[in-house]
Amino acid sequence: GRRDLTMLSLLYNSGARVQELIDLTPDSIRMDKPYCIILHGKGDKIRQVPLENSIINLIKCYVEENGLAIKDKQSHPLFSIPDMGITYLLKKYVGLAKAKFPNLIPERISPHC
């Protein structure tokens, strides 16, 4: 659950594209203030995105739980999941939310909405 919450929270709060999220590594996250992530976008464009305390806390817990805090793993992917896996997870949680709050969720949704 923490991986899914961390991924979806990062997508929402950072405006990251799915590929940018897939490409994230622990060393692309600034874990001390001011918190931010470095995203590598289309056309080799690099941008820094500020993050809130709550998102950093999620990331820190996820990194610790998955052994990504050690130096040897700083360049490993933060999330080992293909882009279709992220779309699947989004649809899964959208379905759960839609069952509970049908009027709040639009008919069509994607990771970029």
C-alpha atoms as an extended CHARMM CRD file, in Angstrom:
* protein
*
       113  EXT
         1         1  GLY       CA              0.0000000000        0.0000000000        0.0000000000  PROA      1               0.0000000000
         2         2  ARG       CA              2.7670000000        2.4880000000        0.7990000000  PROA      2               0.0000000000
         3         3  ARG       CA              4.2820000000        2.1520000000       -2.6950000000  PROA      3               0.0000000000
         4         4  ASP       CA              0.9280000000        2.8860000000       -4.3270000000  PROA      4               0.0000000000
         5         5  LEU       CA              0.2140000000        5.8010000000       -1.9930000000  PROA      5               0.0000000000
         6         6  THR       CA              3.7030000000        7.2240000000       -2.5650000000  PROA      6               0.0000000000
         7         7  MET       CA              3.4800000000        6.9120000000       -6.3590000000  PROA      7               0.0000000000
         8         8  LEU       CA              0.0040000000        8.3970000000       -6.6570000000  PROA      8               0.0000000000
         9         9  SER       CA              0.8340000000       11.1900000000       -4.1930000000  PROA      9               0.0000000000
        10        10  LEU       CA              3.9770000000       12.0580000000       -6.1580000000  PROA      10              0.0000000000
        11        11  LEU       CA              2.0730000000       12.0850000000       -9.4480000000  PROA      11              0.0000000000
        12        12  TYR       CA             -0.5650000000       14.3790000000       -8.0020000000  PROA      12              0.0000000000
        13        13  ASN       CA              1.6560000000       16.7140000000       -5.9970000000  PROA      13              0.0000000000
        14        14  SER       CA              4.5280000000       17.0710000000       -8.4460000000  PROA      14              0.0000000000
        15        15  GLY       CA              2.6960000000       17.0200000000      -11.7630000000  PROA      15              0.0000000000
        16        16  ALA       CA              5.2290000000       14.4110000000      -12.9070000000  PROA      16              0.0000000000
        17        17  ARG       CA              4.5860000000       12.4610000000      -16.0650000000  PROA      17              0.0000000000
        18        18  VAL       CA              4.4640000000        8.6730000000      -15.7300000000  PROA      18              0.0000000000
        19        19  GLN       CA              7.8730000000        8.2610000000      -17.3750000000  PROA      19              0.0000000000
        20        20  GLU       CA              9.3780000000       10.8950000000      -15.0640000000  PROA      20              0.0000000000
        21        21  LEU       CA              8.0430000000        8.9390000000      -12.0970000000  PROA      21              0.0000000000
        22        22  ILE       CA              9.4450000000        5.6730000000      -13.4700000000  PROA      22              0.0000000000
        23        23  ASP       CA             12.8540000000        7.3270000000      -13.9570000000  PROA      23              0.0000000000
        24        24  LEU       CA             13.0570000000        8.6570000000      -10.3810000000  PROA      24              0.0000000000
        25        25  THR       CA             15.9320000000        7.4210000000       -8.2390000000  PROA      25              0.0000000000
        26        26  PRO       CA             16.6570000000        8.0580000000       -4.5610000000  PROA      26              0.0000000000
        27        27  ASP       CA             19.4550000000       10.4740000000       -5.5010000000  PROA      27              0.0000000000
        28        28  SER       CA             17.0010000000       12.6250000000       -7.4760000000  PROA      28              0.0000000000
        29        29  ILE       CA             15.1510000000       13.4850000000       -4.2590000000  PROA      29              0.0000000000
        30        30  ARG       CA             16.3170000000       16.1770000000       -1.8780000000  PROA      30              0.0000000000
        31        31  MET       CA             15.4410000000       14.7710000000        1.5540000000  PROA      31              0.0000000000
        32        32  ASP       CA             16.3750000000       17.8910000000        3.5120000000  PROA      32              0.0000000000
        33        33  LYS       CA             14.8420000000       21.3500000000        3.3240000000  PROA      33              0.0000000000
        34        34  PRO       CA             13.9270000000       22.7240000000        0.9030000000  PROA      34              0.0000000000
        35        35  TYR       CA             12.4270000000       19.4100000000       -0.2240000000  PROA      35              0.0000000000
        36        36  CYS       CA             12.2820000000       18.7900000000       -3.9580000000  PROA      36              0.0000000000
        37        37  ILE       CA             12.6330000000       16.2050000000       -6.6900000000  PROA      37              0.0000000000
        38        38  ILE       CA             14.5360000000       16.5080000000       -9.9330000000  PROA      38              0.0000000000
        39        39  LEU       CA             12.5030000000       15.3060000000      -12.8910000000  PROA      39              0.0000000000
        40        40  HSD       CA             13.9570000000       14.4650000000      -16.2930000000  PROA      40              0.0000000000
        41        41  GLY       CA             11.2820000000       15.1820000000      -18.8500000000  PROA      41              0.0000000000
        42        42  LYS       CA             10.8090000000       15.1080000000      -22.5820000000  PROA      42              0.0000000000
        43        43  GLY       CA             13.6440000000       16.4660000000      -24.6620000000  PROA      43              0.0000000000
        44        44  ASP       CA             16.1090000000       16.0320000000      -21.7820000000  PROA      44              0.0000000000
        45        45  LYS       CA             14.5020000000       18.9290000000      -19.9360000000  PROA      45              0.0000000000
        46        46  ILE       CA             15.2700000000       18.9130000000      -16.2430000000  PROA      46              0.0000000000
        47        47  ARG       CA             13.0840000000       20.5920000000      -13.6540000000  PROA      47              0.0000000000
        48        48  GLN       CA             13.0670000000       20.8280000000       -9.8980000000  PROA      48              0.0000000000
        49        49  VAL       CA              9.7120000000       20.4480000000       -8.2090000000  PROA      49              0.0000000000
        50        50  PRO       CA              9.1950000000       21.4560000000       -4.5740000000  PROA      50              0.0000000000
        51        51  LEU       CA              7.5450000000       18.9010000000       -2.2970000000  PROA      51              0.0000000000
        52        52  GLU       CA              5.5040000000       19.1790000000        0.8770000000  PROA      52              0.0000000000
        53        53  ASN       CA              6.5210000000       17.6400000000        4.2070000000  PROA      53              0.0000000000
        54        54  SER       CA              3.8040000000       14.9800000000        3.9630000000  PROA      54              0.0000000000
        55        55  ILE       CA              5.1170000000       13.6800000000        0.6230000000  PROA      55              0.0000000000
        56        56  ILE       CA              8.7080000000       13.6190000000        1.8520000000  PROA      56              0.0000000000
        57        57  ASN       CA              7.6030000000       11.6340000000        4.9020000000  PROA      57              0.0000000000
        58        58  LEU       CA              5.9480000000        9.0720000000        2.6090000000  PROA      58              0.0000000000
        59        59  ILE       CA              9.0550000000        8.8810000000        0.4270000000  PROA      59              0.0000000000
        60        60  LYS       CA             11.3720000000        8.4940000000        3.4240000000  PROA      60              0.0000000000
        61        61  CYS       CA              9.3020000000        5.6060000000        4.8170000000  PROA      61              0.0000000000
        62        62  TYR       CA              9.1340000000        3.9490000000        1.4060000000  PROA      62              0.0000000000
        63        63  VAL       CA             12.8910000000        4.3260000000        0.8210000000  PROA      63              0.0000000000
        64        64  GLU       CA             13.7180000000        2.8910000000        4.2580000000  PROA      64              0.0000000000
        65        65  GLU       CA             11.2880000000       -0.0400000000        3.9130000000  PROA      65              0.0000000000
        66        66  ASN       CA             12.7150000000       -0.9710000000        0.5220000000  PROA      66              0.0000000000
        67        67  GLY       CA             16.4040000000       -0.6720000000        1.4110000000  PROA      67              0.0000000000
        68        68  LEU       CA             16.9720000000        2.2180000000       -0.9850000000  PROA      68              0.0000000000
        69        69  ALA       CA             18.6430000000        4.4800000000        1.5800000000  PROA      69              0.0000000000
        70        70  ILE       CA             22.0820000000        2.8630000000        1.2510000000  PROA      70              0.0000000000
        71        71  LYS       CA             24.6930000000        4.4400000000       -1.0200000000  PROA      71              0.0000000000
        72        72  ASP       CA             24.8260000000        1.4870000000       -3.4330000000  PROA      72              0.0000000000
        73        73  LYS       CA             21.1290000000        1.8870000000       -4.2710000000  PROA      73              0.0000000000
        74        74  GLN       CA             20.9870000000        5.6660000000       -4.7740000000  PROA      74              0.0000000000
        75        75  SER       CA             20.8810000000        5.3130000000       -8.5540000000  PROA      75              0.0000000000
        76        76  HSD       CA             18.3910000000        2.4140000000       -8.6310000000  PROA      76              0.0000000000
        77        77  PRO       CA             14.8190000000        3.1240000000       -9.7000000000  PROA      77              0.0000000000
        78        78  LEU       CA             12.6350000000        4.3260000000       -6.8600000000  PROA      78              0.0000000000
        79        79  PHE       CA              9.7030000000        2.3230000000       -8.2280000000  PROA      79              0.0000000000
        80        80  SER       CA             10.2310000000       -0.8300000000      -10.2750000000  PROA      80              0.0000000000
        81        81  ILE       CA              7.0200000000       -0.7200000000      -12.2450000000  PROA      81              0.0000000000
        82        82  PRO       CA              6.2350000000       -0.2850000000      -15.9510000000  PROA      82              0.0000000000
        83        83  ASP       CA              4.0820000000        2.5900000000      -17.1890000000  PROA      83              0.0000000000
        84        84  MET       CA              1.1340000000        0.2530000000      -17.7460000000  PROA      84              0.0000000000
        85        85  GLY       CA              1.4570000000       -0.8040000000      -14.0990000000  PROA      85              0.0000000000
        86        86  ILE       CA              0.9630000000        2.7780000000      -12.9740000000  PROA      86              0.0000000000
        87        87  THR       CA             -2.0800000000        3.1290000000      -15.2270000000  PROA      87              0.0000000000
        88        88  TYR       CA             -3.4590000000       -0.1320000000      -13.8050000000  PROA      88              0.0000000000
        89        89  LEU       CA             -2.9880000000        1.1030000000      -10.2140000000  PROA      89              0.0000000000
        90        90  LEU       CA             -4.6280000000        4.4180000000      -11.0110000000  PROA      90              0.0000000000
        91        91  LYS       CA             -7.6560000000        2.6690000000      -12.5250000000  PROA      91              0.0000000000
        92        92  LYS       CA             -7.8380000000        0.3410000000       -9.5270000000  PROA      92              0.0000000000
        93        93  TYR       CA             -7.9920000000        3.1890000000       -7.0230000000  PROA      93              0.0000000000
        94        94  VAL       CA            -10.2700000000        5.2770000000       -9.2280000000  PROA      94              0.0000000000
        95        95  GLY       CA            -12.6800000000        2.3220000000       -9.2790000000  PROA      95              0.0000000000
        96        96  LEU       CA            -12.6170000000        2.1220000000       -5.4850000000  PROA      96              0.0000000000
        97        97  ALA       CA            -13.1760000000        5.8650000000       -5.1510000000  PROA      97              0.0000000000
        98        98  LYS       CA            -15.9330000000        5.8370000000       -7.7730000000  PROA      98              0.0000000000
        99        99  ALA       CA            -17.7840000000        3.0740000000       -5.8920000000  PROA      99              0.0000000000
       100       100  LYS       CA            -17.7960000000        5.2230000000       -2.7720000000  PROA      100             0.0000000000
       101       101  PHE       CA            -18.1670000000        8.7000000000       -4.3220000000  PROA      101             0.0000000000
       102       102  PRO       CA            -19.5910000000        8.2550000000       -7.8450000000  PROA      102             0.0000000000
       103       103  ASN       CA            -20.3130000000       11.9530000000       -8.4300000000  PROA      103             0.0000000000
       104       104  LEU       CA            -16.7620000000       13.1300000000       -7.6580000000  PROA      104             0.0000000000
       105       105  ILE       CA            -14.8430000000       11.0280000000      -10.1680000000  PROA      105             0.0000000000
       106       106  PRO       CA            -14.9130000000       11.8780000000      -13.9000000000  PROA      106             0.0000000000
       107       107  GLU       CA            -15.7380000000        9.1640000000      -16.4570000000  PROA      107             0.0000000000
       108       108  ARG       CA            -12.3300000000        9.2590000000      -18.1180000000  PROA      108             0.0000000000
       109       109  ILE       CA             -9.1900000000        9.5360000000      -16.0620000000  PROA      109             0.0000000000
       110       110  SER       CA             -5.4940000000        9.0300000000      -16.7630000000  PROA      110             0.0000000000
       111       111  PRO       CA             -2.2690000000        9.5630000000      -14.8090000000  PROA      111             0.0000000000
       112       112  HSD       CA             -2.0000000000       13.0430000000      -16.3740000000  PROA      112             0.0000000000
       113       113  CYS       CA             -5.3900000000       14.2940000000      -15.1250000000  PROA      113             0.0000000000
